């Protein structure tokens, strides 16, 4: 393994405030204890080689920044550009991506991959990037993947911890952890989320009903403070109730689906303290706060209806170098 460096970055969930954040309310995001790991080593000549064995994806990148192969790597030229702008001379490399996160599920997989790759390539070609630099380079990459990213994903995966975000304001970082004796269970619906479509649907519904719906935006914004307070005081029951209310509000505006409702219902009926969709909705993932004593029954109930269920901590460390050359 000589010559290889390895960097990793965590995934994320939105704990409260998705969709409402699009029209000025705050959202609260947290890093999770599932990571994307990128191994990289120098090669003697271009093209650079990129692969993700789990996705069966491969690509080649020539010295001029042009990419051939899987679109899973379409953000890589932007990462190289970002590194060059910071003064790095990026030499030919091979990079291998391993991920504990499902793609296109709202768990920050693309931002975590970009952050880990940027950090690994910086270490291969000079001083490792600082978290702020990782975040800036990952933001450029997110633009390629998402068009107009909010900036939440690249920030949270780079710094880790928690983040309160309101459009147009610098995000406020805070350290977060779950109430003692609880875990966050994440279950995938098996459907990828359709962010653009869902954002348009929720906005349309909210605008049609604005004199009433605007109160939901205020309520969601207040719920951010309640969730932070519940986490700080370790009040698991309050956190569960806050999840249920958050889910009811985004669902009322059209962000849910039959698949999401099934998982939310199964989580609650098998013993979770509360459950909600996370991210855009429609498909993607559901999160539930669960006491450790109930973990087995909740995970078992969800596995009957979900292809991917994990129990995680929140507030995981941000992008880091795991192994130097
Ligand atoms: O599914 P995610 O994690 O990409 O989150 C989408 C969050 C929305 O509030 C629905 C959209 C946005 O840009 O904030």
Boltz pocket constraint, residues with backbone or C-beta under 6 A from the ligand:
constraints:
  - pocket:
      binder: B
      contacts: [[A, 14], [A, 17], [A, 18], [A, 19], [A, 20], [A, 21], [A, 22], [A, 105], [A, 106], [A, 107], [A, 108], [A, 148], [A, 150], [A, 193], [A, 195], [A, 199], [A, 278], [A, 279], [A, 280], [A, 281], [A, 284]]
      max_distance: 6.0
